[in-house]
Amino acid sequence: MGASFFDKRGIIFHAALILCGMAGVASAEDELNCVLCHKHRGLSRIDENGNFRLFYINEALFEEGPHVRVKCMDCHRDINKVPHDPARKVDCTTECHLTEPSGQKNFSHKPVSDLLAKSVHGKLDAEGNAKKNEQDYPSCKDCHEEPLYRPLSFFKGKSYGISERGISRCKTCHRTGKFAESFYKHVTSRLQKMRKPSEIVGICARCHGDKEFQQRHKLDDVVTSYKETYHWKAIRFGSEETPDCMDCHVVKGEGVHFIEGKESPTSASNKNNVATTCRTSECHAKASEKLADFRVHVTYDKDKYPMQYYMLIFFTALMAGVMYFFLILIILELLRRLFPNFCFIKSADDDRHSYK
């Protein structure tokens, strides 16, 4: 099912292209008219390693997404004909044809990749050597595997969708094609979170909620401990103003891709910086330093957190003792009501009364 799969069916693809040419002309971003085939939900195959590969593109989502102005061949540079051979893996750090406005250079995700490499999620250590269990560290598509688009409006009301007033202002200058619409959506979507807090927690939990992953990297079960807090309970009830993983583990002013471990002196979760992290204008702006003393991700591990572990044992035993004490009292009271004349030790007066 490799290259021969495409060769045998080449005539079908060519015929489809002819039909497409009769129906209309491909858009500027789709010079080879890739969507003609990739719009079909069932387009898939089993690769040489036995893995299922899905090649379906949701055209409606693509046209609303951040890559709508990017040509297919800017990322899939090894494809220059149809039918084509199996495509190579896309390198997200490749420069594309778009010009980055602030520097007037071709746009690339390489700066983001460099930030990720320097963070706690990077695959290499400080000496440039591969970390242990390198396969556990995330790449771009581990977090950006599915397009989640949230329509926004920054004008009156809470209605979702593109604000016509905002578009009209853009169109004062940008009149050609649909540039105003696409540019407006591109900019405004990055002024707010594109993912809900519950979705962000779910993405982080794919790795940090895995018991084997925790054991390999000697990490606490941060997902379970977070879901015991008020923050998660508020998110479960639909709040989008409650802190998620990114709010607490990303330093203010830094990109979300640069997350450091709590041992780093510049980390947002370092014990010397936690108070500052909590005391943002969006969260606990007037909080005292003592708020940072609360440990969010405590697990009852005797070696890591001995005080919390023994406090758990103490209060569990205390609660059990109180519950068992009252349970015994209830049972004795029930027996007295069922057998009011019963007693374990009888006096002489009781025996005389029994003979009479």
MARKOL-529966 format. One record per residue (C-alpha): residue number from 1; x, y, z. Coordinates in nm, 3 decimals. Layout:
BEGIN
@num->NUM&x->X&y->Y&z->Z .
...
***
This chain:
BEGIN
@num->1&x->0.000&y->0.000&z->0.000 .
@num->2&x->0.299&y->0.234&z->-0.055 .
@num->3&x->0.385&y->0.427&z->-0.370 .
@num->4&x->0.233&y->0.153&z->-0.587 .
@num->5&x->-0.105&y->0.232&z->-0.435 .
@num->6&x->-0.092&y->0.575&z->-0.594 .
@num->7&x->0.063&y->0.454&z->-0.921 .
@num->8&x->-0.210&y->0.199&z->-0.990 .
@num->9&x->-0.477&y->0.456&z->-0.936 .
@num->10&x->-0.305&y->0.740&z->-1.113 .
@num->11&x->-0.554&y->0.743&z->-1.397 .
@num->12&x->-0.836&y->0.787&z->-1.145 .
@num->13&x->-0.666&y->1.087&z->-0.987 .
@num->14&x->-0.600&y->1.242&z->-1.328 .
@num->15&x->-0.962&y->1.194&z->-1.426 .
@num->16&x->-1.070&y->1.355&z->-1.100 .
@num->17&x->-0.845&y->1.652&z->-1.169 .
@num->18&x->-0.999&y->1.697&z->-1.513 .
@num->19&x->-1.346&y->1.694&z->-1.361 .
@num->20&x->-1.233&y->1.947&z->-1.101 .
@num->21&x->-1.094&y->2.170&z->-1.373 .
@num->22&x->-1.430&y->2.155&z->-1.545 .
@num->23&x->-1.607&y->2.243&z->-1.222 .
@num->24&x->-1.386&y->2.536&z->-1.124 .
@num->25&x->-1.035&y->2.666&z->-1.061 .
@num->26&x->-0.844&y->2.582&z->-0.743 .
@num->27&x->-0.780&y->2.858&z->-0.493 .
@num->28&x->-0.442&y->3.035&z->-0.476 .
@num->29&x->-0.353&y->2.849&z->-0.155 .
@num->30&x->-0.427&y->2.509&z->-0.316 .
@num->31&x->-0.238&y->2.517&z->-0.646 .
@num->32&x->-0.251&y->2.140&z->-0.693 .
@num->33&x->-0.613&y->2.128&z->-0.582 .
@num->34&x->-0.525&y->1.897&z->-0.294 .
@num->35&x->-0.865&y->1.937&z->-0.130 .
@num->36&x->-1.025&y->1.767&z->-0.429 .
@num->37&x->-0.917&y->1.431&z->-0.285 .
@num->38&x->-0.843&y->1.517&z->0.077 .
@num->39&x->-1.195&y->1.647&z->0.143 .
@num->40&x->-1.326&y->1.289&z->0.148 .
@num->41&x->-1.360&y->1.158&z->0.504 .
@num->42&x->-1.261&y->0.804&z->0.412 .
@num->43&x->-0.926&y->0.892&z->0.253 .
@num->44&x->-0.682&y->0.676&z->0.448 .
@num->45&x->-0.442&y->0.385&z->0.425 .
@num->46&x->-0.226&y->0.150&z->0.630 .
@num->47&x->0.141&y->0.248&z->0.607 .
@num->48&x->0.445&y->0.021&z->0.587 .
@num->49&x->0.463&y->0.000&z->0.969 .
@num->50&x->0.102&y->-0.112&z->0.999 .
@num->51&x->-0.022&y->0.222&z->1.133 .
@num->52&x->-0.352&y->0.372&z->1.026 .
@num->53&x->-0.303&y->0.703&z->0.841 .
@num->54&x->-0.596&y->0.941&z->0.789 .
@num->55&x->-0.554&y->1.206&z->0.516 .
@num->56&x->-0.891&y->1.377&z->0.549 .
@num->57&x->-0.897&y->1.760&z->0.563 .
@num->58&x->-1.201&y->1.936&z->0.701 .
@num->59&x->-1.228&y->2.210&z->0.442 .
@num->60&x->-1.463&y->2.426&z->0.649 .
@num->61&x->-1.228&y->2.424&z->0.950 .
@num->62&x->-0.924&y->2.483&z->0.730 .
@num->63&x->-1.082&y->2.793&z->0.577 .
@num->64&x->-1.147&y->2.929&z->0.927 .
@num->65&x->-0.809&y->2.829&z->1.069 .
@num->66&x->-0.472&y->3.003&z->1.109 .
@num->67&x->-0.322&y->2.834&z->0.800 .
@num->68&x->-0.585&y->2.946&z->0.550 .
@num->69&x->-0.339&y->3.182&z->0.376 .
@num->70&x->-0.060&y->2.923&z->0.369 .
@num->71&x->-0.019&y->2.717&z->0.053 .
@num->72&x->-0.016&y->2.340&z->0.089 .
@num->73&x->0.323&y->2.318&z->-0.083 .
@num->74&x->0.478&y->2.559&z->0.170 .
@num->75&x->0.462&y->2.281&z->0.429 .
@num->76&x->0.452&y->1.972&z->0.205 .
@num->77&x->0.752&y->2.072&z->-0.005 .
@num->78&x->0.824&y->1.721&z->-0.129 .
@num->79&x->0.490&y->1.712&z->-0.315 .
@num->80&x->0.500&y->1.870&z->-0.661 .
@num->81&x->0.283&y->1.638&z->-0.866 .
@num->82&x->-0.048&y->1.457&z->-0.854 .
@num->83&x->-0.074&y->1.168&z->-0.796 .
@num->84&x->0.212&y->1.195&z->-0.545 .
@num->85&x->0.426&y->0.957&z->-0.347 .
@num->86&x->0.370&y->0.920&z->0.031 .
@num->87&x->0.447&y->1.259&z->0.186 .
@num->88&x->0.732&y->1.310&z->0.427 .
@num->89&x->0.673&y->1.436&z->0.780 .
@num->90&x->0.619&y->1.813&z->0.789 .
@num->91&x->0.888&y->2.024&z->0.955 .
@num->92&x->0.709&y->2.304&z->1.143 .
@num->93&x->1.028&y->2.514&z->1.156 .
@num->94&x->1.040&y->2.553&z->0.776 .
@num->95&x->1.011&y->2.910&z->0.649 .
@num->96&x->0.691&y->2.981&z->0.458 .
@num->97&x->0.607&y->3.245&z->0.200 .
@num->98&x->0.432&y->3.474&z->0.450 .
@num->99&x->0.625&y->3.780&z->0.567 .
@num->100&x->0.644&y->3.838&z->0.942 .
@num->101&x->0.544&y->4.209&z->0.970 .
@num->102&x->0.766&y->4.316&z->1.261 .
@num->103&x->1.089&y->4.187&z->1.108 .
@num->104&x->0.995&y->4.175&z->0.739 .
@num->105&x->1.133&y->3.821&z->0.713 .
@num->106&x->0.977&y->3.497&z->0.601 .
@num->107&x->0.766&y->3.353&z->0.880 .
@num->108&x->0.881&y->3.043&z->1.065 .
@num->109&x->0.788&y->2.857&z->1.382 .
@num->110&x->1.157&y->2.804&z->1.462 .
@num->111&x->1.166&y->3.062&z->1.747 .
@num->112&x->0.878&y->2.872&z->1.910 .
@num->113&x->1.064&y->2.545&z->1.858 .
@num->114&x->1.376&y->2.697&z->2.018 .
@num->115&x->1.172&y->2.805&z->2.321 .
@num->116&x->1.026&y->2.458&z->2.355 .
@num->117&x->1.374&y->2.304&z->2.334 .
@num->118&x->1.496&y->2.522&z->2.624 .
@num->119&x->1.195&y->2.445&z->2.842 .
@num->120&x->1.136&y->2.153&z->3.075 .
@num->121&x->0.965&y->1.981&z->2.780 .
@num->122&x->1.276&y->1.989&z->2.561 .
@num->123&x->1.420&y->1.658&z->2.442 .
@num->124&x->1.784&y->1.757&z->2.513 .
@num->125&x->1.953&y->1.845&z->2.841 .
@num->126&x->2.172&y->2.149&z->2.909 .
@num->127&x->2.476&y->1.973&z->2.756 .
@num->128&x->2.287&y->1.894&z->2.437 .
@num->129&x->2.251&y->1.523&z->2.510 .
@num->130&x->1.923&y->1.333&z->2.469 .
@num->131&x->1.727&y->1.302&z->2.791 .
@num->132&x->1.629&y->0.966&z->2.932 .
@num->133&x->1.297&y->0.842&z->2.789 .
@num->134&x->1.327&y->1.095&z->2.508 .
@num->135&x->1.012&y->0.963&z->2.342 .
@num->136&x->0.802&y->1.097&z->2.632 .
@num->137&x->0.879&y->1.462&z->2.560 .
@num->138&x->0.624&y->1.644&z->2.342 .
@num->139&x->0.660&y->1.774&z->1.990 .
@num->140&x->0.440&y->2.031&z->1.815 .
@num->141&x->0.160&y->1.796&z->1.713 .
@num->142&x->0.128&y->1.641&z->2.059 .
@num->143&x->-0.044&y->1.959&z->2.175 .
@num->144&x->-0.162&y->2.102&z->1.841 .
@num->145&x->-0.304&y->1.785&z->1.690 .
@num->146&x->-0.659&y->1.910&z->1.641 .
@num->147&x->-0.785&y->2.252&z->1.530 .
@num->148&x->-1.006&y->2.408&z->1.794 .
@num->149&x->-1.147&y->2.738&z->1.675 .
@num->150&x->-1.337&y->2.969&z->1.903 .
@num->151&x->-1.523&y->3.255&z->1.730 .
@num->152&x->-1.465&y->3.585&z->1.905 .
@num->153&x->-1.626&y->3.926&z->1.930 .
@num->154&x->-1.472&y->4.227&z->2.102 .
@num->155&x->-1.763&y->4.463&z->2.052 .
@num->156&x->-2.103&y->4.502&z->2.219 .
@num->157&x->-2.281&y->4.194&z->2.341 .
@num->158&x->-2.175&y->3.838&z->2.400 .
@num->159&x->-2.266&y->3.700&z->2.058 .
@num->160&x->-2.008&y->3.481&z->1.890 .
@num->161&x->-1.872&y->3.537&z->1.545 .
@num->162&x->-1.688&y->3.807&z->1.354 .
@num->163&x->-1.792&y->4.159&z->1.444 .
@num->164&x->-1.917&y->4.336&z->1.132 .
@num->165&x->-1.813&y->4.667&z->1.284 .
@num->166&x->-1.459&y->4.544&z->1.327 .
@num->167&x->-1.446&y->4.411&z->0.971 .
@num->168&x->-1.579&y->4.739&z->0.834 .
@num->169&x->-1.293&y->4.927&z->0.999 .
@num->170&x->-1.037&y->4.693&z->0.845 .
@num->171&x->-1.196&y->4.723&z->0.502 .
@num->172&x->-1.140&y->5.098&z->0.503 .
@num->173&x->-0.790&y->5.020&z->0.378 .
@num->174&x->-0.780&y->4.646&z->0.304 .
@num->175&x->-1.032&y->4.613&z->0.021 .
@num->176&x->-0.882&y->4.332&z->-0.189 .
@num->177&x->-1.036&y->3.985&z->-0.164 .
@num->178&x->-1.106&y->3.851&z->0.184 .
@num->179&x->-0.783&y->3.977&z->0.339 .
@num->180&x->-0.967&y->4.180&z->0.602 .
@num->181&x->-1.173&y->3.883&z->0.720 .
@num->182&x->-0.881&y->3.640&z->0.740 .
@num->183&x->-0.644&y->3.893&z->0.900 .
@num->184&x->-0.909&y->3.997&z->1.155 .
@num->185&x->-0.972&y->3.638&z->1.261 .
@num->186&x->-0.599&y->3.564&z->1.273 .
@num->187&x->-0.523&y->3.857&z->1.504 .
@num->188&x->-0.827&y->3.845&z->1.732 .
@num->189&x->-0.803&y->3.470&z->1.787 .
@num->190&x->-0.460&y->3.524&z->1.945 .
@num->191&x->-0.577&y->3.795&z->2.183 .
@num->192&x->-0.773&y->3.535&z->2.379 .
@num->193&x->-0.726&y->3.169&z->2.459 .
@num->194&x->-0.813&y->2.941&z->2.170 .
@num->195&x->-0.869&y->2.648&z->2.406 .
@num->196&x->-1.099&y->2.624&z->2.703 .
@num->197&x->-0.935&y->2.564&z->3.045 .
@num->198&x->-1.082&y->2.213&z->3.057 .
@num->199&x->-0.923&y->2.136&z->2.719 .
@num->200&x->-0.583&y->2.260&z->2.835 .
@num->201&x->-0.600&y->2.041&z->3.146 .
@num->202&x->-0.698&y->1.747&z->2.925 .
@num->203&x->-0.399&y->1.802&z->2.696 .
@num->204&x->-0.154&y->1.814&z->2.988 .
@num->205&x->-0.320&y->1.508&z->3.143 .
@num->206&x->-0.236&y->1.294&z->2.839 .
@num->207&x->0.117&y->1.270&z->2.974 .
@num->208&x->0.104&y->1.388&z->3.336 .
@num->209&x->-0.198&y->1.171&z->3.413 .
@num->210&x->-0.027&y->0.853&z->3.291 .
@num->211&x->0.089&y->0.643&z->3.589 .
@num->212&x->0.374&y->0.482&z->3.394 .
@num->213&x->0.488&y->0.824&z->3.270 .
@num->214&x->0.493&y->0.949&z->3.631 .
@num->215&x->0.704&y->0.654&z->3.741 .
@num->216&x->0.952&y->0.690&z->3.454 .
@num->217&x->1.012&y->1.057&z->3.531 .
@num->218&x->0.957&y->1.039&z->3.910 .
@num->219&x->0.676&y->1.294&z->3.901 .
@num->220&x->0.383&y->1.352&z->4.133 .
@num->221&x->0.029&y->1.283&z->4.020 .
@num->222&x->-0.035&y->1.653&z->3.953 .
@num->223&x->-0.354&y->1.591&z->3.759 .
@num->224&x->-0.532&y->1.415&z->4.046 .
@num->225&x->-0.413&y->1.671&z->4.300 .
@num->226&x->-0.523&y->1.960&z->4.076 .
@num->227&x->-0.868&y->1.807&z->4.029 .
@num->228&x->-0.913&y->1.811&z->4.408 .
@num->229&x->-0.882&y->2.192&z->4.418 .
@num->230&x->-1.140&y->2.467&z->4.389 .
@num->231&x->-0.984&y->2.572&z->4.057 .
@num->232&x->-1.081&y->2.249&z->3.882 .
@num->233&x->-1.426&y->2.239&z->4.044 .
@num->234&x->-1.496&y->2.587&z->3.906 .
@num->235&x->-1.383&y->2.476&z->3.561 .
@num->236&x->-1.611&y->2.172&z->3.580 .
@num->237&x->-1.904&y->2.409&z->3.637 .
@num->238&x->-1.814&y->2.601&z->3.320 .
@num->239&x->-1.591&y->2.882&z->3.445 .
@num->240&x->-1.336&y->3.014&z->3.197 .
@num->241&x->-1.188&y->3.266&z->3.441 .
@num->242&x->-1.029&y->3.001&z->3.662 .
@num->243&x->-0.655&y->2.925&z->3.635 .
@num->244&x->-0.551&y->2.619&z->3.439 .
@num->245&x->-0.205&y->2.466&z->3.395 .
@num->246&x->-0.077&y->2.744&z->3.166 .
@num->247&x->-0.181&y->3.026&z->3.401 .
@num->248&x->0.028&y->2.889&z->3.687 .
@num->249&x->0.327&y->2.742&z->3.502 .
@num->250&x->0.404&y->3.017&z->3.249 .
@num->251&x->0.592&y->3.327&z->3.361 .
@num->252&x->0.403&y->3.647&z->3.290 .
@num->253&x->0.531&y->3.796&z->2.965 .
@num->254&x->0.681&y->3.469&z->2.842 .
@num->255&x->0.545&y->3.244&z->2.568 .
@num->256&x->0.339&y->2.941&z->2.667 .
@num->257&x->0.598&y->2.711&z->2.510 .
@num->258&x->0.863&y->2.808&z->2.766 .
@num->259&x->0.776&y->2.620&z->3.085 .
@num->260&x->1.049&y->2.546&z->3.340 .
@num->261&x->1.066&y->2.299&z->3.626 .
@num->262&x->1.002&y->2.425&z->3.978 .
@num->263&x->1.372&y->2.389&z->4.062 .
@num->264&x->1.465&y->2.665&z->3.816 .
@num->265&x->1.503&y->3.004&z->3.992 .
@num->266&x->1.312&y->3.177&z->3.710 .
@num->267&x->1.025&y->2.927&z->3.702 .
@num->268&x->0.672&y->3.048&z->3.773 .
@num->269&x->0.626&y->2.756&z->4.013 .
@num->270&x->0.952&y->2.809&z->4.204 .
@num->271&x->0.888&y->2.857&z->4.575 .
@num->272&x->1.029&y->3.211&z->4.558 .
@num->273&x->0.804&y->3.308&z->4.265 .
@num->274&x->0.473&y->3.139&z->4.349 .
@num->275&x->0.338&y->3.446&z->4.530 .
@num->276&x->0.406&y->3.664&z->4.226 .
@num->277&x->0.243&y->3.406&z->3.999 .
@num->278&x->-0.074&y->3.402&z->4.210 .
@num->279&x->-0.078&y->3.780&z->4.250 .
@num->280&x->-0.165&y->3.874&z->3.892 .
@num->281&x->-0.437&y->4.119&z->3.799 .
@num->282&x->-0.649&y->3.831&z->3.662 .
@num->283&x->-0.626&y->3.620&z->3.980 .
@num->284&x->-0.546&y->3.710&z->4.342 .
@num->285&x->-0.425&y->4.067&z->4.289 .
@num->286&x->-0.428&y->4.159&z->4.661 .
@num->287&x->-0.316&y->3.825&z->4.799 .
@num->288&x->-0.057&y->3.813&z->5.075 .
@num->289&x->0.261&y->3.610&z->5.069 .
@num->290&x->0.097&y->3.341&z->5.284 .
@num->291&x->-0.127&y->3.239&z->4.995 .
@num->292&x->0.179&y->3.090&z->4.828 .
@num->293&x->0.229&y->2.855&z->5.125 .
@num->294&x->-0.061&y->2.643&z->5.002 .
@num->295&x->0.071&y->2.348&z->4.804 .
@num->296&x->-0.155&y->2.263&z->4.514 .
@num->297&x->0.008&y->1.940&z->4.395 .
@num->298&x->0.073&y->1.761&z->4.724 .
@num->299&x->0.047&y->1.383&z->4.709 .
@num->300&x->0.046&y->1.165&z->5.017 .
@num->301&x->0.391&y->1.021&z->4.957 .
@num->302&x->0.575&y->0.935&z->5.280 .
@num->303&x->0.917&y->1.011&z->5.131 .
@num->304&x->0.834&y->1.337&z->4.950 .
@num->305&x->0.575&y->1.486&z->5.186 .
@num->306&x->0.616&y->1.316&z->5.527 .
@num->307&x->0.420&y->1.577&z->5.726 .
@num->308&x->0.118&y->1.556&z->5.496 .
@num->309&x->0.141&y->1.177&z->5.495 .
@num->310&x->0.139&y->1.141&z->5.874 .
@num->311&x->-0.130&y->1.406&z->5.912 .
@num->312&x->-0.345&y->1.198&z->5.676 .
@num->313&x->-0.280&y->0.888&z->5.886 .
@num->314&x->-0.361&y->1.077&z->6.208 .
@num->315&x->-0.688&y->1.228&z->6.087 .
@num->316&x->-0.793&y->0.901&z->5.923 .
@num->317&x->-0.738&y->0.716&z->6.251 .
@num->318&x->-0.912&y->0.993&z->6.447 .
@num->319&x->-1.214&y->0.988&z->6.218 .
@num->320&x->-1.229&y->0.608&z->6.230 .
@num->321&x->-1.209&y->0.609&z->6.612 .
@num->322&x->-1.489&y->0.864&z->6.645 .
@num->323&x->-1.708&y->0.683&z->6.393 .
@num->324&x->-1.655&y->0.341&z->6.558 .
@num->325&x->-1.722&y->0.485&z->6.905 .
@num->326&x->-2.058&y->0.628&z->6.801 .
@num->327&x->-2.137&y->0.314&z->6.602 .
@num->328&x->-2.093&y->0.101&z->6.917 .
@num->329&x->-2.316&y->0.340&z->7.113 .
@num->330&x->-2.586&y->0.314&z->6.847 .
@num->331&x->-2.569&y->-0.069&z->6.849 .
@num->332&x->-2.594&y->-0.080&z->7.232 .
@num->333&x->-2.886&y->0.161&z->7.228 .
@num->334&x->-3.060&y->-0.055&z->6.967 .
@num->335&x->-3.009&y->-0.369&z->7.177 .
@num->336&x->-3.153&y->-0.198&z->7.485 .
@num->337&x->-3.465&y->-0.102&z->7.292 .
@num->338&x->-3.505&y->-0.454&z->7.149 .
@num->339&x->-3.434&y->-0.634&z->7.481 .
@num->340&x->-3.526&y->-0.391&z->7.762 .
@num->341&x->-3.507&y->-0.659&z->8.041 .
@num->342&x->-3.182&y->-0.816&z->7.927 .
@num->343&x->-2.869&y->-0.781&z->8.142 .
@num->344&x->-2.542&y->-0.972&z->8.164 .
@num->345&x->-2.520&y->-0.971&z->8.549 .
@num->346&x->-2.827&y->-1.041&z->8.763 .
@num->347&x->-2.853&y->-0.941&z->9.130 .
@num->348&x->-3.018&y->-1.145&z->9.414 .
@num->349&x->-3.318&y->-0.917&z->9.411 .
@num->350&x->-3.369&y->-0.993&z->9.043 .
@num->351&x->-3.369&y->-1.367&z->9.119 .
@num->352&x->-3.632&y->-1.329&z->9.396 .
@num->353&x->-3.856&y->-1.126&z->9.172 .
@num->354&x->-3.820&y->-1.384&z->8.894 .
@num->355&x->-3.951&y->-1.667&z->9.132 .
@num->356&x->-4.253&y->-1.466&z->9.230 .
***
